[in-house]
Amino acid sequence: MNCRGAALVLVMWLIALLTTTIAAFALTARVEHLQGRTMGDMAAGQELAHAGVDYALSRMQGTPTQPAWRADGRPYRWQFDGHAITLRVIDESGKVDLNQADPVLLQGLLRALGVEQARAQQLSSAIQDWRDADDLKQPSGGAESGDYAAAGFPYGAKNARFDSIGELQRVMGMDAALYAQLAPHITVFGGARPNARFAQAPVLTAMGLDAALLLAQREREDAAAAIGDTAGGAMAAAGTGTYNVDSRVTLVGDRQAVTRAVVRLNPEGVAGAPYTVLRWEQGAAAK
């Protein structure tokens, strides 16, 4: 009888162990299935976001039936393959160029974003010290290699041009929050002074212009174009050919597939791709 009882307990333990093993396997299989589906959805979303970049660039030239899009950062909506795609295009000439902007413009942009005067002056000087070829600090402050060493940084001032806006994160005095504010308004593909036709409000303010007045003027030009004055609208919309495109595809839930690209349109008639990629980033973001 005792042997039978022990055998029964052993069988029950084996059944419990098998049940647990099967449940764990089923859970693992479900998790892997969901991960695979999520990865598949994101991969498809990235392809749609890439298509959004191509479509946005195709809309930078107007047609008799469709006016050209404005490259000033306003949102445009596009439905493609059952998905909603939000597109923004900004002409790089409407941004502050880190390599060419003078101290007044750099400080003006920082002040327009709410940075207090002393910090704006220090950061503006540090940006100049980063990009200039000498080891002399700016009269108004700044940071050269000795300052970076004293602060414990494993690198010094570059003493050369910015290759990307991401380098700004390494400049002494910069932090992640301020960089996130600056990033939409800075470039390394612009000119000495931003093009006011495409600049957003903080850049217009940094230039000493009345941002509210100029933005209202753009709205009036859009209204004129909507009622048939296409000549004025085309002149206002025509860009320089180097654009920052932000393409966002809404996926299931609160996820978005995001592609951000800086591209330069190639002249018509040139064999090959319609544009040259200067910077390309893609990933996911919350809605």
Secondary structure per residue as TSV (DSSP state, phi and psi in degrees):
chain	resnum	aa	ss	phi	psi
A	1	M	-	360.0	-41.8
A	2	N	H	-63.8	-38.3
A	3	C	H	-64.4	-39.5
A	4	R	H	-64.5	-40.2
A	5	G	H	-64.1	-42.2
A	6	A	H	-65.1	-38.3
A	7	A	H	-65.2	-39.5
A	8	L	H	-63.8	-44.2
A	9	V	H	-61.6	-41.4
A	10	L	H	-63.4	-42.1
A	11	V	H	-63.1	-42.0
A	12	M	H	-63.1	-40.0
A	13	W	H	-65.4	-40.5
A	14	L	H	-63.7	-41.5
A	15	I	H	-63.2	-43.1
A	16	A	H	-62.8	-41.3
A	17	L	H	-64.9	-44.0
A	18	L	H	-64.0	-40.0
A	19	T	H	-61.8	-43.9
A	20	T	H	-64.2	-42.0
A	21	T	H	-63.3	-44.1
A	22	I	H	-64.7	-41.1
A	23	A	H	-63.1	-42.7
A	24	A	H	-64.4	-40.5
A	25	F	H	-64.0	-42.8
A	26	A	H	-63.0	-41.2
A	27	L	H	-64.7	-43.2
A	28	T	H	-62.2	-42.3
A	29	A	H	-63.7	-39.7
A	30	R	H	-65.7	-44.0
A	31	V	H	-61.6	-44.5
A	32	E	H	-64.0	-37.8
A	33	H	H	-62.9	-45.2
A	34	L	H	-65.9	-39.8
A	35	Q	H	-62.9	-42.7
A	36	G	H	-64.2	-40.7
A	37	R	H	-67.2	-40.0
A	38	T	H	-63.1	-44.0
A	39	M	H	-64.4	-38.3
A	40	G	H	-65.8	-42.9
A	41	D	H	-62.1	-41.0
A	42	M	H	-67.9	-39.3
A	43	A	H	-63.0	-42.8
A	44	A	H	-64.6	-38.7
A	45	G	H	-62.5	-38.1
A	46	Q	H	-66.0	-36.9
A	47	E	H	-65.9	-38.7
A	48	L	H	-66.3	-39.4
A	49	A	H	-64.2	-37.7
A	50	H	H	-62.3	-42.9
A	51	A	H	-61.4	-34.8
A	52	G	H	-62.6	-40.0
A	53	V	H	-60.5	-46.5
A	54	D	H	-61.7	-42.2
A	55	Y	H	-65.7	-43.2
A	56	A	H	-59.3	-42.4
A	57	L	H	-67.1	-31.9
A	58	S	H	-68.4	-22.3
A	59	R	T	-90.4	2.1
A	60	M	T	-77.4	-12.0
A	61	Q	S	-112.2	126.9
A	62	G	-	-75.5	160.8
A	63	T	-	-127.6	171.4
A	64	P	S	-58.7	-24.7
A	65	T	S	-107.6	-16.0
A	66	Q	S	-131.8	119.6
A	67	P	-	-69.5	153.5
A	68	A	-	-66.7	147.1
A	69	W	-	-72.8	151.4
A	70	R	-	-85.4	136.4
A	71	A	S	-97.2	53.1
A	72	D	E	-121.5	18.7
A	73	G	E	91.1	-0.7
A	74	R	E	-69.8	149.7
A	75	P	E	-80.2	140.6
A	76	Y	E	-122.8	146.1
A	77	R	E	-110.7	140.1
A	78	W	E	-139.9	130.1
A	79	Q	E	-98.4	125.5
A	80	F	E	-145.7	127.2
A	81	D	T	53.5	38.4
A	82	G	T	79.0	7.6
A	83	H	E	-117.9	147.2
A	84	A	E	-90.7	125.2
A	85	I	E	-119.1	126.4
A	86	T	E	-102.4	128.4
A	87	L	E	-124.6	137.5
A	88	R	E	-131.3	136.0
A	89	V	E	-126.1	130.1
A	90	I	E	-127.0	126.5
A	91	D	E	-69.8	127.5
A	92	E	G	-62.8	-21.2
A	93	S	G	-70.9	-13.6
A	94	G	G	-88.8	8.4
A	95	K	S	-111.1	168.6
A	96	V	E	-85.5	121.2
A	97	D	E	-83.9	121.2
A	98	L	T	-62.4	-25.8
A	99	N	T	-90.4	-17.0
A	100	Q	T	-123.0	-16.2
A	101	A	-	-66.3	139.8
A	102	D	-	-82.3	169.1
A	103	P	H	-58.5	-37.0
A	104	V	H	-63.7	-42.8
A	105	L	H	-67.7	-42.7
A	106	L	H	-61.6	-46.8
A	107	Q	H	-64.1	-39.4
A	108	G	H	-60.8	-40.3
A	109	L	H	-66.1	-44.1
A	110	L	H	-61.5	-43.2
A	111	R	H	-65.2	-37.6
A	112	A	H	-64.1	-24.4
A	113	L	T	-93.6	7.6
A	114	G	T	94.1	9.1
A	115	V	-	-76.9	134.1
A	116	E	-	-70.1	157.4
A	117	Q	H	-56.7	-47.6
A	118	A	H	-62.1	-42.6
A	119	R	H	-69.5	-38.9
A	120	A	H	-60.8	-40.5
A	121	Q	H	-66.9	-43.1
A	122	Q	H	-63.3	-44.8
A	123	L	H	-67.5	-41.1
A	124	S	H	-58.3	-43.9
A	125	S	H	-68.1	-37.5
A	126	A	H	-65.6	-36.3
A	127	I	H	-63.7	-42.3
A	128	Q	H	-65.5	-40.7
A	129	D	H	-66.5	-31.7
A	130	W	H	-65.3	-39.8
A	131	R	H	-94.2	-19.7
A	132	D	S	-80.3	163.9
A	133	A	S	-89.8	-2.6
A	134	D	S	-106.6	175.6
A	135	D	-	-107.6	22.8
A	136	L	-	-95.9	127.7
A	137	K	-	-71.6	149.4
A	138	Q	B	-62.7	145.8
A	139	P	T	-57.5	-28.2
A	140	S	T	-94.6	15.8
A	141	G	B	122.8	-134.5
A	142	G	-	99.1	-164.2
A	143	A	-	-159.1	120.8
A	144	E	-	-108.0	-176.9
A	145	S	H	-57.8	-36.7
A	146	G	H	-62.0	-36.3
A	147	D	H	-67.9	-39.2
A	148	Y	H	-64.0	-42.2
A	149	A	H	-63.9	-42.9
A	150	A	H	-64.8	-28.8
A	151	A	T	-86.7	-0.7
A	152	G	T	88.5	12.1
A	153	F	-	-77.0	142.7
A	154	P	S	-81.9	11.0
A	155	Y	S	-144.9	165.5
A	156	G	-	-117.4	-171.2
A	157	A	-	-60.9	140.6
A	158	K	-	-69.0	-34.9
A	159	N	-	56.8	39.9
A	160	A	S	-161.0	170.1
A	161	R	-	-61.5	151.8
A	162	F	-	-68.5	129.4
A	163	D	S	-88.4	-23.3
A	164	S	S	-153.6	161.0
A	165	I	G	-69.2	-22.6
A	166	G	G	-60.8	-25.6
A	167	E	G	-61.5	-25.0
A	168	L	G	-58.8	-25.3
A	169	Q	G	-66.5	-17.6
A	170	R	G	-92.1	-10.2
A	171	V	S	-71.5	134.6
A	172	M	T	-58.8	131.0
A	173	G	T	100.4	-14.0
A	174	M	-	-84.0	146.0
A	175	D	-	-133.3	170.7
A	176	A	H	-63.6	-40.2
A	177	A	H	-65.3	-44.5
A	178	L	H	-69.5	-37.7
A	179	Y	H	-61.1	-40.6
A	180	A	H	-61.5	-34.4
A	181	Q	H	-71.4	-38.7
A	182	L	H	-76.2	-35.4
A	183	A	G	-50.1	-42.5
A	184	P	G	-67.9	-12.1
A	185	H	G	-115.2	5.9
A	186	I	E	-124.4	159.4
A	187	T	E	-155.7	169.7
A	188	V	S	-122.1	14.6
A	189	F	S	-121.9	21.7
A	190	G	S	-105.1	-146.2
A	191	G	-	-132.6	-173.0
A	192	A	S	-65.9	-30.9
A	193	R	S	-134.4	133.3
A	194	P	-	-62.8	153.3
A	195	N	-	-83.8	113.7
A	196	A	T	-63.4	-20.8
A	197	R	T	-64.7	-27.0
A	198	F	T	-118.2	-4.4
A	199	A	-	-71.0	146.0
A	200	Q	-	-88.4	173.3
A	201	A	H	-53.4	-47.6
A	202	P	H	-61.5	-35.9
A	203	V	H	-71.1	-40.9
A	204	L	H	-59.6	-43.4
A	205	T	H	-63.2	-41.2
A	206	A	H	-62.5	-29.0
A	207	M	T	-81.3	-2.3
A	208	G	T	81.9	19.2
A	209	L	-	-101.8	163.0
A	210	D	-	-84.5	98.1
A	211	A	H	-61.5	-44.8
A	212	A	H	-61.3	-41.0
A	213	L	H	-65.0	-45.2
A	214	L	H	-69.3	-37.5
A	215	L	H	-68.0	-36.5
A	216	A	H	-65.6	-36.1
A	217	Q	H	-63.9	-39.9
A	218	R	H	-60.5	-40.9
A	219	E	H	-63.2	-39.0
A	220	R	H	-65.7	-37.8
A	221	E	H	-64.6	-37.9
A	222	D	H	-64.1	-41.6
A	223	A	H	-64.3	-38.7
A	224	A	H	-64.5	-41.0
A	225	A	H	-64.6	-34.4
A	226	A	H	-67.6	-24.1
A	227	I	T	-103.0	11.9
A	228	G	T	115.6	-5.2
A	229	D	-	-83.7	72.0
A	230	T	H	-72.8	-25.5
A	231	A	H	-64.0	-47.5
A	232	G	H	-65.6	-40.1
A	233	G	H	-65.5	-38.7
A	234	A	H	-66.1	-40.5
A	235	M	H	-63.2	-41.5
A	236	A	H	-69.9	-32.8
A	237	A	H	-84.5	-25.7
A	238	A	-	-55.5	125.8
A	239	G	-	-103.3	-176.7
A	240	T	-	-91.5	-11.1
A	241	G	S	101.5	-6.7
A	242	T	E	-114.5	113.9
A	243	Y	E	-127.3	149.1
A	244	N	E	-103.1	120.1
A	245	V	E	-114.7	127.6
A	246	D	E	-112.5	117.2
A	247	S	E	-120.1	123.1
A	248	R	E	-126.9	126.8
A	249	V	E	-110.7	125.2
A	250	T	E	-78.4	123.9
A	251	L	-	-107.5	-170.2
A	252	V	S	-65.6	139.0
A	253	G	T	77.6	-141.7
A	254	D	T	-104.7	21.9
A	255	R	E	-97.6	151.1
A	256	Q	E	-133.8	141.8
A	257	A	E	-91.9	128.8
A	258	V	E	-123.5	133.3
A	259	T	E	-126.8	127.4
A	260	R	E	-119.9	129.7
A	261	A	E	-140.3	143.3
A	262	V	E	-110.3	121.0
A	263	V	E	-132.4	156.3
A	264	R	E	-120.4	120.7
A	265	L	E	-65.0	135.5
A	266	N	-	-84.4	146.2
A	267	P	-	-58.9	146.5
A	268	E	T	-61.8	141.5
A	269	G	T	92.7	-10.7
A	270	V	-	-82.9	127.8
A	271	A	S	-67.3	147.5
A	272	G	S	110.8	-156.9
A	273	A	-	-67.7	151.1
A	274	P	S	-71.7	-14.9
A	275	Y	E	-149.7	159.7
A	276	T	E	-107.1	129.7
A	277	V	E	-82.3	124.3
A	278	L	E	-99.0	-31.9
A	279	R	E	-154.5	140.2
A	280	W	E	-140.7	124.4
A	281	E	E	-133.0	140.9
A	282	Q	E	-147.0	152.8
A	283	G	E	176.6	-156.6
A	284	A	E	-122.1	156.3
A	285	A	E	-150.2	157.4
A	286	A	E	-75.3	148.6
A	287	K	-	-66.7	360.0
